Amino acid sequence: PVEKAARDEAADALAGQKQEEAKQKEAARRAADQQRQQQIAQQAQQMQPFCQPALQAELERVRKTCGSLPADARKKIAAAGNETVKLVARQLAERQLAGQMQGFDPRKTIDEAVAAAVKPHATEEEFATYQREQAARVARRERAARIQIVAKLDSELELSQSQRQKIEADLEKHWQAGWLRELDDKGMVINNFRPAPDFADSCITPHLDDRQKAEWKQWCQQASWSRMGRHTGWNFDGRSMQPDPWWSQ
């Protein structure tokens, strides 16, 4: 009986020790999570101004195409846009902290949220005009990105006219929304190279000769665009316009 009592006491002590260790681990986990949430909140607050240009550009498109929106609808749309900016800023902060910036398109999130807020209030005709303006802008940006990609390749690899035409045609045929990242190149240099548009390699390499392929391979090794985040800077659209007074009238 004495030995059994001793074993029971030891077992109870071990169980108590394990419970205490578990409590300490849980407390440490909660403290770390709280600190992480504080970091995210602070970072998100700092990022909100950098998301504003995208919102203000989209609101300006709404103002120009949906001019009959009543005052209460305008305020609801602007409020929805501002809430989305807060959401996007937090998502950016979370992704940045986790090192997962690839593949996230803040502008698309903002554009879609504004469109969803506009649709219930705009006339059918005005909303259709707004959507056409959105589509036209995307098309312009895609075209500009393709031109910039080909121009950059030409400056580094000395393309022939035939090569330029074939590469641009392939880019257009196989275009992916993420390739708009080329517009984020504001003259940055990596290892004395401009960022190589290697995300579109399948549209480029087949049209290069052997010398150009060797140069292209070296360029991609030294300054790969695809290894970088979705955006090189947070100011997605450059200088932000101020909200038009129309939104608060």
PyRosetta script that sets phi, psi and omega in degrees:
from pyrosetta import init, pose_from_sequence

init()
pose = pose_from_sequence("PVEKAARDEAADALAGQKQEEAKQKEAARRAADQQRQQQIAQQAQQMQPFCQPALQAELERVRKTCGSLPADARKKIAAAGNETVKLVARQLAERQLAGQMQGFDPRKTIDEAVAAAVKPHATEEEFATYQREQAARVARRERAARIQIVAKLDSELELSQSQRQKIEADLEKHWQAGWLRELDDKGMVINNFRPAPDFADSCITPHLDDRQKAEWKQWCQQASWSRMGRHTGWNFDGRSMQPDPWWSQ")
pose.set_psi(1, -37.7)
pose.set_omega(1, -179.8)
pose.set_phi(2, -65.3)
pose.set_psi(2, -43.0)
pose.set_omega(2, 179.4)
pose.set_phi(3, -64.8)
pose.set_psi(3, -40.2)
pose.set_omega(3, 179.1)
pose.set_phi(4, -64.0)
pose.set_psi(4, -42.2)
pose.set_omega(4, 178.9)
pose.set_phi(5, -61.8)
pose.set_psi(5, -39.7)
pose.set_omega(5, 179.2)
pose.set_phi(6, -66.1)
pose.set_psi(6, -41.7)
pose.set_omega(6, 178.3)
pose.set_phi(7, -63.9)
pose.set_psi(7, -42.3)
pose.set_omega(7, 178.7)
pose.set_phi(8, -62.3)
pose.set_psi(8, -41.8)
pose.set_omega(8, 179.7)
pose.set_phi(9, -63.9)
pose.set_psi(9, -40.1)
pose.set_omega(9, 179.1)
pose.set_phi(10, -66.7)
pose.set_psi(10, -40.7)
pose.set_omega(10, 178.8)
pose.set_phi(11, -63.9)
pose.set_psi(11, -41.8)
pose.set_omega(11, 178.4)
pose.set_phi(12, -63.7)
pose.set_psi(12, -40.1)
pose.set_omega(12, 179.6)
pose.set_phi(13, -65.0)
pose.set_psi(13, -41.6)
pose.set_omega(13, 179.0)
pose.set_phi(14, -64.7)
pose.set_psi(14, -41.5)
pose.set_omega(14, 178.8)
pose.set_phi(15, -63.5)
pose.set_psi(15, -41.4)
pose.set_omega(15, 178.5)
pose.set_phi(16, -64.2)
pose.set_psi(16, -39.0)
pose.set_omega(16, 178.5)
pose.set_phi(17, -63.5)
pose.set_psi(17, -43.0)
pose.set_omega(17, 179.7)
pose.set_phi(18, -64.8)
pose.set_psi(18, -39.0)
pose.set_omega(18, 178.0)
pose.set_phi(19, -63.7)
pose.set_psi(19, -40.5)
pose.set_omega(19, 179.6)
pose.set_phi(20, -66.3)
pose.set_psi(20, -41.1)
pose.set_omega(20, 177.7)
pose.set_phi(21, -62.8)
pose.set_psi(21, -40.3)
pose.set_omega(21, 179.1)
pose.set_phi(22, -64.5)
pose.set_psi(22, -40.5)
pose.set_omega(22, 178.4)
pose.set_phi(23, -62.9)
pose.set_psi(23, -41.6)
pose.set_omega(23, -179.6)
pose.set_phi(24, -65.8)
pose.set_psi(24, -40.6)
pose.set_omega(24, 177.8)
pose.set_phi(25, -63.8)
pose.set_psi(25, -41.7)
pose.set_omega(25, 179.7)
pose.set_phi(26, -65.7)
pose.set_psi(26, -40.3)
pose.set_omega(26, 178.3)
pose.set_phi(27, -63.9)
pose.set_psi(27, -40.9)
pose.set_omega(27, 178.9)
pose.set_phi(28, -65.9)
pose.set_psi(28, -39.7)
pose.set_omega(28, 179.0)
pose.set_phi(29, -63.3)
pose.set_psi(29, -44.2)
pose.set_omega(29, -180.0)
pose.set_phi(30, -64.3)
pose.set_psi(30, -40.2)
pose.set_omega(30, 179.4)
pose.set_phi(31, -64.3)
pose.set_psi(31, -42.2)
pose.set_omega(31, 179.2)
pose.set_phi(32, -65.5)
pose.set_psi(32, -39.7)
pose.set_omega(32, 179.2)
pose.set_phi(33, -66.6)
pose.set_psi(33, -40.9)
pose.set_omega(33, 178.5)
pose.set_phi(34, -63.2)
pose.set_psi(34, -41.8)
pose.set_omega(34, 178.1)
pose.set_phi(35, -64.1)
pose.set_psi(35, -40.9)
pose.set_omega(35, 179.3)
pose.set_phi(36, -63.3)
pose.set_psi(36, -42.2)
pose.set_omega(36, 179.7)
pose.set_phi(37, -64.7)
pose.set_psi(37, -36.2)
pose.set_omega(37, 177.2)
pose.set_phi(38, -65.9)
pose.set_psi(38, -41.0)
pose.set_omega(38, 177.8)
pose.set_phi(39, -63.0)
pose.set_psi(39, -43.5)
pose.set_omega(39, 179.8)
pose.set_phi(40, -62.5)
pose.set_psi(40, -44.8)
pose.set_omega(40, -178.5)
pose.set_phi(41, -62.2)
pose.set_psi(41, -42.6)
pose.set_omega(41, 179.9)
pose.set_phi(42, -65.8)
pose.set_psi(42, -44.4)
pose.set_omega(42, 179.9)
pose.set_phi(43, -65.3)
pose.set_psi(43, -40.3)
pose.set_omega(43, 179.9)
pose.set_phi(44, -62.7)
pose.set_psi(44, -39.7)
pose.set_omega(44, 178.5)
pose.set_phi(45, -61.3)
pose.set_psi(45, -39.8)
pose.set_omega(45, 180.0)
pose.set_phi(46, -71.1)
pose.set_psi(46, -28.5)
pose.set_omega(46, -176.0)
pose.set_phi(47, -83.9)
pose.set_psi(47, -18.9)
pose.set_omega(47, -177.2)
pose.set_phi(48, -55.1)
pose.set_psi(48, -44.2)
pose.set_omega(48, 179.1)
pose.set_phi(49, -61.2)
pose.set_psi(49, -29.0)
pose.set_omega(49, -178.5)
pose.set_phi(50, -77.3)
pose.set_psi(50, -15.9)
pose.set_omega(50, 176.6)
pose.set_phi(51, -91.5)
pose.set_psi(51, -14.7)
pose.set_omega(51, -176.2)
pose.set_phi(52, -62.2)
pose.set_psi(52, -38.0)
pose.set_omega(52, -179.9)
pose.set_phi(53, -55.5)
pose.set_psi(53, -40.7)
pose.set_omega(53, 179.8)
pose.set_phi(54, -63.5)
pose.set_psi(54, -42.3)
pose.set_omega(54, -179.9)
pose.set_phi(55, -66.4)
pose.set_psi(55, -46.9)
pose.set_omega(55, -176.4)
pose.set_phi(56, -65.0)
pose.set_psi(56, -35.2)
pose.set_omega(56, 177.1)
pose.set_phi(57, -64.9)
pose.set_psi(57, -40.1)
pose.set_omega(57, -178.9)
pose.set_phi(58, -71.3)
pose.set_psi(58, -39.4)
pose.set_omega(58, 177.3)
pose.set_phi(59, -63.9)
pose.set_psi(59, -35.1)
pose.set_omega(59, 178.1)
pose.set_phi(60, -66.2)
pose.set_psi(60, -37.1)
pose.set_omega(60, 176.3)
pose.set_phi(61, -63.0)
pose.set_psi(61, -39.8)
pose.set_omega(61, 178.2)
pose.set_phi(62, -63.7)
pose.set_psi(62, -45.5)
pose.set_omega(62, -177.8)
pose.set_phi(63, -59.6)
pose.set_psi(63, -39.4)
pose.set_omega(63, -176.0)
pose.set_phi(64, -78.1)
pose.set_psi(64, -22.9)
pose.set_omega(64, -175.6)
pose.set_phi(65, -108.5)
pose.set_psi(65, -19.3)
pose.set_omega(65, -176.5)
pose.set_phi(66, -125.4)
pose.set_psi(66, 56.7)
pose.set_omega(66, -173.3)
pose.set_phi(67, -67.6)
pose.set_psi(67, -14.0)
pose.set_omega(67, -178.5)
pose.set_phi(68, -91.5)
pose.set_psi(68, 5.2)
pose.set_omega(68, 179.9)
pose.set_phi(69, -59.4)
pose.set_psi(69, 131.3)
pose.set_omega(69, 177.9)
pose.set_phi(70, -70.4)
pose.set_psi(70, 163.0)
pose.set_omega(70, -174.2)
pose.set_phi(71, -59.4)
pose.set_psi(71, -43.0)
pose.set_omega(71, -177.9)
pose.set_phi(72, -65.1)
pose.set_psi(72, -34.9)
pose.set_omega(72, 178.0)
pose.set_phi(73, -68.1)
pose.set_psi(73, -40.4)
pose.set_omega(73, 179.8)
pose.set_phi(74, -60.6)
pose.set_psi(74, -42.5)
pose.set_omega(74, -180.0)
pose.set_phi(75, -65.8)
pose.set_psi(75, -38.3)
pose.set_omega(75, 178.2)
pose.set_phi(76, -65.1)
pose.set_psi(76, -41.5)
pose.set_omega(76, -179.3)
pose.set_phi(77, -65.8)
pose.set_psi(77, -45.6)
pose.set_omega(77, 179.2)
pose.set_phi(78, -62.4)
pose.set_psi(78, -40.5)
pose.set_omega(78, 179.2)
pose.set_phi(79, -64.7)
pose.set_psi(79, -41.6)
pose.set_omega(79, 178.5)
pose.set_phi(80, -63.0)
pose.set_psi(80, -39.3)
pose.set_omega(80, 178.0)
pose.set_phi(81, -63.9)
pose.set_psi(81, -43.0)
pose.set_omega(81, -179.9)
pose.set_phi(82, -66.7)
pose.set_psi(82, -36.6)
pose.set_omega(82, 176.7)
pose.set_phi(83, -66.0)
pose.set_psi(83, -36.6)
pose.set_omega(83, 178.9)
pose.set_phi(84, -67.8)
pose.set_psi(84, -37.7)
pose.set_omega(84, 176.0)
pose.set_phi(85, -58.6)
pose.set_psi(85, -42.4)
pose.set_omega(85, 177.9)
pose.set_phi(86, -62.7)
pose.set_psi(86, -42.1)
pose.set_omega(86, 179.8)
pose.set_phi(87, -64.0)
pose.set_psi(87, -46.4)
pose.set_omega(87, -179.3)
pose.set_phi(88, -63.6)
pose.set_psi(88, -41.4)
pose.set_omega(88, 179.2)
pose.set_phi(89, -61.2)
pose.set_psi(89, -39.6)
pose.set_omega(89, 178.3)
pose.set_phi(90, -68.7)
pose.set_psi(90, -42.2)
pose.set_omega(90, 177.9)
pose.set_phi(91, -61.2)
pose.set_psi(91, -40.1)
pose.set_omega(91, 176.5)
pose.set_phi(92, -62.2)
pose.set_psi(92, -43.9)
pose.set_omega(92, 179.8)
pose.set_phi(93, -63.1)
pose.set_psi(93, -42.6)
pose.set_omega(93, 179.1)
pose.set_phi(94, -63.5)
pose.set_psi(94, -43.6)
pose.set_omega(94, -179.2)
pose.set_phi(95, -68.5)
pose.set_psi(95, -38.8)
pose.set_omega(95, 179.1)
pose.set_phi(96, -63.6)
pose.set_psi(96, -43.4)
pose.set_omega(96, -179.8)
pose.set_phi(97, -65.0)
pose.set_psi(97, -33.9)
pose.set_omega(97, -179.2)
pose.set_phi(98, -88.7)
pose.set_psi(98, -5.1)
pose.set_omega(98, -178.5)
pose.set_phi(99, 68.8)
pose.set_psi(99, 36.0)
pose.set_omega(99, -176.5)
pose.set_phi(100, -125.7)
pose.set_psi(100, 55.0)
pose.set_omega(100, -177.4)
pose.set_phi(101, -80.1)
pose.set_psi(101, -20.7)
pose.set_omega(101, -175.3)
pose.set_phi(102, -62.8)
pose.set_psi(102, 134.9)
pose.set_omega(102, 171.2)
pose.set_phi(103, 86.6)
pose.set_psi(103, -0.7)
pose.set_omega(103, -179.1)
pose.set_phi(104, -97.8)
pose.set_psi(104, 128.2)
pose.set_omega(104, -177.3)
pose.set_phi(105, -116.8)
pose.set_psi(105, 92.1)
pose.set_omega(105, -178.9)
pose.set_phi(106, -59.5)
pose.set_psi(106, -39.0)
pose.set_omega(106, -178.7)
pose.set_phi(107, -60.6)
pose.set_psi(107, -43.6)
pose.set_omega(107, -179.3)
pose.set_phi(108, -60.8)
pose.set_psi(108, -42.6)
pose.set_omega(108, 179.3)
pose.set_phi(109, -60.8)
pose.set_psi(109, -44.1)
pose.set_omega(109, -179.8)
pose.set_phi(110, -67.2)
pose.set_psi(110, -45.7)
pose.set_omega(110, -179.3)
pose.set_phi(111, -59.4)
pose.set_psi(111, -45.2)
pose.set_omega(111, -177.8)
pose.set_phi(112, -66.6)
pose.set_psi(112, -37.3)
pose.set_omega(112, 179.3)
pose.set_phi(113, -66.9)
pose.set_psi(113, -41.5)
pose.set_omega(113, 178.8)
pose.set_phi(114, -65.4)
pose.set_psi(114, -44.5)
pose.set_omega(114, 179.3)
pose.set_phi(115, -59.5)
pose.set_psi(115, -42.0)
pose.set_omega(115, 179.3)
pose.set_phi(116, -64.6)
pose.set_psi(116, -33.9)
pose.set_omega(116, 179.2)
pose.set_phi(117, -75.6)
pose.set_psi(117, -30.4)
pose.set_omega(117, -178.1)
pose.set_phi(118, -76.6)
pose.set_psi(118, -41.2)
pose.set_omega(118, -170.0)
pose.set_phi(119, -51.0)
pose.set_psi(119, -45.2)
pose.set_omega(119, -177.8)
pose.set_phi(120, -67.6)
pose.set_psi(120, -17.9)
pose.set_omega(120, -173.2)
pose.set_phi(121, -107.5)
pose.set_psi(121, -23.2)
pose.set_omega(121, -176.5)
pose.set_phi(122, -84.9)
pose.set_psi(122, 155.4)
pose.set_omega(122, 173.3)
pose.set_phi(123, -69.4)
pose.set_psi(123, 159.6)
pose.set_omega(123, -179.0)
pose.set_phi(124, -59.9)
pose.set_psi(124, -41.0)
pose.set_omega(124, -178.5)
pose.set_phi(125, -67.1)
pose.set_psi(125, -44.9)
pose.set_omega(125, -179.1)
pose.set_phi(126, -67.0)
pose.set_psi(126, -39.1)
pose.set_omega(126, 180.0)
pose.set_phi(127, -65.5)
pose.set_psi(127, -36.5)
pose.set_omega(127, 177.1)
pose.set_phi(128, -63.9)
pose.set_psi(128, -40.1)
pose.set_omega(128, 177.4)
pose.set_phi(129, -63.5)
pose.set_psi(129, -42.6)
pose.set_omega(129, 178.2)
pose.set_phi(130, -60.1)
pose.set_psi(130, -44.6)
pose.set_omega(130, 179.6)
pose.set_phi(131, -64.4)
pose.set_psi(131, -37.4)
pose.set_omega(131, 177.5)
pose.set_phi(132, -64.3)
pose.set_psi(132, -39.2)
pose.set_omega(132, 178.1)
pose.set_phi(133, -64.2)
pose.set_psi(133, -40.8)
pose.set_omega(133, 176.7)
pose.set_phi(134, -59.7)
pose.set_psi(134, -49.2)
pose.set_omega(134, -177.8)
pose.set_phi(135, -63.2)
pose.set_psi(135, -39.2)
pose.set_omega(135, -179.7)
pose.set_phi(136, -65.3)
pose.set_psi(136, -37.7)
pose.set_omega(136, 179.6)
pose.set_phi(137, -66.5)
pose.set_psi(137, -44.0)
pose.set_omega(137, 178.1)
pose.set_phi(138, -59.4)
pose.set_psi(138, -43.8)
pose.set_omega(138, 179.8)
pose.set_phi(139, -62.3)
pose.set_psi(139, -40.7)
pose.set_omega(139, 179.2)
pose.set_phi(140, -63.6)
pose.set_psi(140, -43.5)
pose.set_omega(140, -179.2)
pose.set_phi(141, -65.7)
pose.set_psi(141, -39.5)
pose.set_omega(141, 178.7)
pose.set_phi(142, -64.0)
pose.set_psi(142, -44.0)
pose.set_omega(142, 178.7)
pose.set_phi(143, -62.2)
pose.set_psi(143, -42.8)
pose.set_omega(143, 179.1)
pose.set_phi(144, -62.8)
pose.set_psi(144, -40.2)
pose.set_omega(144, 179.6)
pose.set_phi(145, -65.1)
pose.set_psi(145, -41.0)
pose.set_omega(145, 179.0)
pose.set_phi(146, -63.8)
pose.set_psi(146, -43.0)
pose.set_omega(146, 178.6)
pose.set_phi(147, -61.5)
pose.set_psi(147, -41.7)
pose.set_omega(147, -178.7)
pose.set_phi(148, -66.9)
pose.set_psi(148, -39.8)
pose.set_omega(148, 178.2)
pose.set_phi(149, -61.2)
pose.set_psi(149, -49.0)
pose.set_omega(149, -178.1)
pose.set_phi(150, -64.6)
pose.set_psi(150, -40.6)
pose.set_omega(150, 179.5)
pose.set_phi(151, -63.7)
pose.set_psi(151, -40.0)
pose.set_omega(151, 179.3)
pose.set_phi(152, -66.6)
pose.set_psi(152, -43.7)
pose.set_omega(152, 177.7)
pose.set_phi(153, -61.1)
pose.set_psi(153, -42.3)
pose.set_omega(153, -178.5)
pose.set_phi(154, -62.0)
pose.set_psi(154, -40.6)
pose.set_omega(154, -177.6)
pose.set_phi(155, -67.9)
pose.set_psi(155, -29.5)
pose.set_omega(155, -177.7)
pose.set_phi(156, -94.9)
pose.set_psi(156, -33.3)
pose.set_omega(156, -170.5)
pose.set_phi(157, -115.0)
pose.set_psi(157, -1.7)
pose.set_omega(157, 178.0)
pose.set_phi(158, 53.3)
pose.set_psi(158, 65.9)
pose.set_omega(158, -178.9)
pose.set_phi(159, -72.2)
pose.set_psi(159, 151.5)
pose.set_omega(159, 171.0)
pose.set_phi(160, -82.9)
pose.set_psi(160, 167.7)
pose.set_omega(160, 177.8)
pose.set_phi(161, -60.0)
pose.set_psi(161, -41.1)
pose.set_omega(161, 179.3)
pose.set_phi(162, -62.7)
pose.set_psi(162, -41.8)
pose.set_omega(162, 178.8)
pose.set_phi(163, -63.9)
pose.set_psi(163, -42.8)
pose.set_omega(163, 179.6)
pose.set_phi(164, -60.0)
pose.set_psi(164, -44.6)
pose.set_omega(164, -178.4)
pose.set_phi(165, -65.6)
pose.set_psi(165, -42.5)
pose.set_omega(165, -178.6)
pose.set_phi(166, -67.8)
pose.set_psi(166, -41.7)
pose.set_omega(166, 179.8)
pose.set_phi(167, -65.7)
pose.set_psi(167, -44.7)
pose.set_omega(167, 179.8)
pose.set_phi(168, -63.7)
pose.set_psi(168, -38.3)
pose.set_omega(168, 178.2)
pose.set_phi(169, -65.0)
pose.set_psi(169, -40.4)
pose.set_omega(169, 178.8)
pose.set_phi(170, -67.8)
pose.set_psi(170, -39.7)
pose.set_omega(170, 177.9)
pose.set_phi(171, -60.4)
pose.set_psi(171, -44.0)
pose.set_omega(171, 179.9)
pose.set_phi(172, -66.0)
pose.set_psi(172, -40.7)
pose.set_omega(172, -177.3)
pose.set_phi(173, -67.0)
pose.set_psi(173, -37.7)
pose.set_omega(173, -174.4)
pose.set_phi(174, -111.4)
pose.set_psi(174, 23.3)
pose.set_omega(174, -173.1)
pose.set_phi(175, -57.8)
pose.set_psi(175, 139.3)
pose.set_omega(175, 175.2)
pose.set_phi(176, -123.9)
pose.set_psi(176, 141.8)
pose.set_omega(176, -175.2)
pose.set_phi(177, -56.3)
pose.set_psi(177, -36.1)
pose.set_omega(177, -177.6)
pose.set_phi(178, -65.3)
pose.set_psi(178, -15.9)
pose.set_omega(178, -178.6)
pose.set_phi(179, -73.1)
pose.set_psi(179, -8.2)
pose.set_omega(179, 173.4)
pose.set_phi(180, -62.0)
pose.set_psi(180, -12.1)
pose.set_omega(180, 178.0)
pose.set_phi(181, -55.4)
pose.set_psi(181, -24.8)
pose.set_omega(181, -179.8)
pose.set_phi(182, -58.4)
pose.set_psi(182, -28.8)
pose.set_omega(182, 178.7)
pose.set_phi(183, -70.4)
pose.set_psi(183, -13.2)
pose.set_omega(183, 178.5)
pose.set_phi(184, -82.8)
pose.set_psi(184, -7.0)
pose.set_omega(184, 178.4)
pose.set_phi(185, -75.3)
pose.set_psi(185, 105.7)
pose.set_omega(185, -177.9)
pose.set_phi(186, -104.0)
pose.set_psi(186, 34.4)
pose.set_omega(186, 179.6)
pose.set_phi(187, 93.3)
pose.set_psi(187, 12.6)
pose.set_omega(187, -179.9)
pose.set_phi(188, -67.2)
pose.set_psi(188, 154.4)
pose.set_omega(188, -178.2)
pose.set_phi(189, -130.4)
pose.set_psi(189, 134.6)
pose.set_omega(189, 177.8)
pose.set_phi(190, -125.2)
pose.set_psi(190, 118.4)
pose.set_omega(190, -179.2)
pose.set_phi(191, 53.2)
pose.set_psi(191, 39.8)
pose.set_omega(191, 179.0)
pose.set_phi(192, 69.9)
pose.set_psi(192, 13.1)
pose.set_omega(192, 176.6)
pose.set_phi(193, -118.0)
pose.set_psi(193, 148.4)
pose.set_omega(193, 165.0)
pose.set_phi(194, -72.7)
pose.set_psi(194, 152.2)
pose.set_omega(194, -179.4)
pose.set_phi(195, -57.0)
pose.set_psi(195, 126.9)
pose.set_omega(195, -179.0)
pose.set_phi(196, -76.9)
pose.set_psi(196, 129.4)
pose.set_omega(196, -180.0)
pose.set_phi(197, -77.3)
pose.set_psi(197, 56.3)
pose.set_omega(197, -174.8)
pose.set_phi(198, -73.4)
pose.set_psi(198, -8.6)
pose.set_omega(198, 173.8)
pose.set_phi(199, -62.4)
pose.set_psi(199, -21.7)
pose.set_omega(199, 179.7)
pose.set_phi(200, -108.9)
pose.set_psi(200, 28.8)
pose.set_omega(200, -175.7)
pose.set_phi(201, -54.2)
pose.set_psi(201, -39.2)
pose.set_omega(201, -176.8)
pose.set_phi(202, -64.9)
pose.set_psi(202, -19.8)
pose.set_omega(202, 177.8)
pose.set_phi(203, -95.8)
pose.set_psi(203, -5.4)
pose.set_omega(203, -174.5)
pose.set_phi(204, -110.3)
pose.set_psi(204, -57.0)
pose.set_omega(204, -173.9)
pose.set_phi(205, -53.6)
pose.set_psi(205, -42.7)
pose.set_omega(205, -178.2)
pose.set_phi(206, -59.5)
pose.set_psi(206, -17.3)
pose.set_omega(206, -175.1)
pose.set_phi(207, -104.6)
pose.set_psi(207, 6.5)
pose.set_omega(207, -179.0)
pose.set_phi(208, -99.1)
pose.set_psi(208, 150.7)
pose.set_omega(208, 172.8)
pose.set_phi(209, -84.1)
pose.set_psi(209, 178.1)
pose.set_omega(209, -173.7)
pose.set_phi(210, -61.5)
pose.set_psi(210, -42.2)
pose.set_omega(210, 179.2)
pose.set_phi(211, -62.7)
pose.set_psi(211, -45.8)
pose.set_omega(211, -179.8)
pose.set_phi(212, -64.5)
pose.set_psi(212, -37.1)
pose.set_omega(212, 178.4)
pose.set_phi(213, -62.1)
pose.set_psi(213, -39.5)
pose.set_omega(213, 178.5)
pose.set_phi(214, -65.2)
pose.set_psi(214, -43.5)
pose.set_omega(214, 178.2)
pose.set_phi(215, -65.1)
pose.set_psi(215, -41.9)
pose.set_omega(215, 178.9)
pose.set_phi(216, -61.9)
pose.set_psi(216, -42.7)
pose.set_omega(216, 179.5)
pose.set_phi(217, -61.4)
pose.set_psi(217, -45.0)
pose.set_omega(217, 179.2)
pose.set_phi(218, -63.4)
pose.set_psi(218, -42.8)
pose.set_omega(218, 179.8)
pose.set_phi(219, -59.2)
pose.set_psi(219, -47.1)
pose.set_omega(219, -179.1)
pose.set_phi(220, -64.3)
pose.set_psi(220, -34.5)
pose.set_omega(220, 178.9)
pose.set_phi(221, -69.7)
pose.set_psi(221, -34.3)
pose.set_omega(221, -176.1)
pose.set_phi(222, -85.0)
pose.set_psi(222, -33.0)
pose.set_omega(222, -173.6)
pose.set_phi(223, -148.3)
pose.set_psi(223, 70.3)
pose.set_omega(223, -176.6)
pose.set_phi(224, -80.7)
pose.set_psi(224, 125.4)
pose.set_omega(224, 175.5)
pose.set_phi(225, -69.4)
pose.set_psi(225, -39.0)
pose.set_omega(225, -172.3)
pose.set_phi(226, -67.3)
pose.set_psi(226, -17.4)
pose.set_omega(226, 178.6)
pose.set_phi(227, -85.4)
pose.set_psi(227, -7.3)
pose.set_omega(227, -178.9)
pose.set_phi(228, -95.5)
pose.set_psi(228, 170.3)
pose.set_omega(228, 179.7)
pose.set_phi(229, -68.8)
pose.set_psi(229, 172.7)
pose.set_omega(229, -178.3)
pose.set_phi(230, -59.1)
pose.set_psi(230, -37.2)
pose.set_omega(230, -179.3)
pose.set_phi(231, -127.3)
pose.set_psi(231, 143.5)
pose.set_omega(231, 175.8)
pose.set_phi(232, -87.9)
pose.set_psi(232, -21.2)
pose.set_omega(232, 179.7)
pose.set_phi(233, -140.0)
pose.set_psi(233, 158.4)
pose.set_omega(233, -176.2)
pose.set_phi(234, -87.0)
pose.set_psi(234, -18.5)
pose.set_omega(234, -178.4)
pose.set_phi(235, -82.4)
pose.set_psi(235, 83.6)
pose.set_omega(235, -166.0)
pose.set_phi(236, -61.7)
pose.set_psi(236, -26.5)
pose.set_omega(236, -176.4)
pose.set_phi(237, -127.1)
pose.set_psi(237, 23.0)
pose.set_omega(237, -178.9)
pose.set_phi(238, 76.8)
pose.set_psi(238, -148.7)
pose.set_omega(238, -177.2)
pose.set_phi(239, -66.0)
pose.set_psi(239, 134.7)
pose.set_omega(239, -177.4)
pose.set_phi(240, -84.4)
pose.set_psi(240, 136.0)
pose.set_omega(240, 172.6)
pose.set_phi(241, -73.5)
pose.set_psi(241, 152.0)
pose.set_omega(241, 174.0)
pose.set_phi(242, -80.1)
pose.set_psi(242, 144.8)
pose.set_omega(242, 179.4)
pose.set_phi(243, -58.3)
pose.set_psi(243, 135.0)
pose.set_omega(243, 177.8)
pose.set_phi(244, -69.0)
pose.set_psi(244, 141.5)
pose.set_omega(244, -179.6)
pose.set_phi(245, -55.9)
pose.set_psi(245, -23.0)
pose.set_omega(245, 179.3)
pose.set_phi(246, -52.1)
pose.set_psi(246, -32.6)
pose.set_omega(246, -176.1)
pose.set_phi(247, -73.5)
pose.set_psi(247, -20.7)
pose.set_omega(247, -178.7)
pose.set_phi(248, -110.1)
pose.set_psi(248, 4.1)
pose.set_omega(248, -179.4)
pose.set_phi(249, -80.1)
pose.dump_pdb("model.pdb")
